[in-house]
């Protein structure tokens, strides 16, 4: 018959360098809700537990949380972060794979930036065409209602149908 090792008490664990979820959150900058979520989806290993079922995190866990937070701040998706964590955990990884992921993400960000700049130019053009006064006619609303056809046609006043 095998028995599970006894769960430690929280105070004992904290004295031996472990952190509760609040401390892990404060130290890593990741909210307690997100720590639980990352554990649930497998980005974080299942946390050790005390006798009272409190989660316990090691310094290694905190380092992993900081890694995830930094990757999120750079806009990596959770799937890409999963890939990066696998590479980070593999001491025999090829840095070329990490570089490939980083370059691919940078290219995706570049495309998103171009799309956002196009949206900005469109909105600026529409705003220039709008009188911005007490009149009800509005080329911005007309463009939204007609799916962009007004900007292409060059019309600048709104006529309700």
C-alpha positions, 0 to 999 in steps of 0.5 A: 500500500502506497501513501501520499506524502503528508501535505505541509502546513502553510506556515511551515511551507512559507518558512521553507521558501514557498509562497502562497498565491497572494505572495506569488501574485505580488512577486510576479505581477500576475493576478491570482485569477490569472495564476489559477487560469495558467495552472488550469490551462497547463502553462503552470504546473499544478501547484503543491497544496497545504493540508488546508488546500492552499496553493504553494509556489516555489521560486521556480514557479515565480520565475515561470510566472514572470516569463509568462507575464513578459511574453504576454506583454510582448503580445504572444498568444497563449499557444505561442507562450506554451511553445516558448515554455517548452523550448525554455524547459528544454536544455537541448533546445535550438535557439534557431527555433526560438528566433523563428518564433520571435521573428514570426511574431514580429511579422504578425505585429507589423501586419497588425500595426499596418492594419491599425494605421489604415484604420486610423487614416480612414477615421481621420479622413471621415472626421475631416469630412464631418462638419461636427456641428448641430446638423444631423448629417454625418459622413462618419455614421453614413460610412458605418451604415454603408460599410465603407462605400461613402468613403470610396465614393467621396460623398461628404454629407449624410442623407438618411433613407 
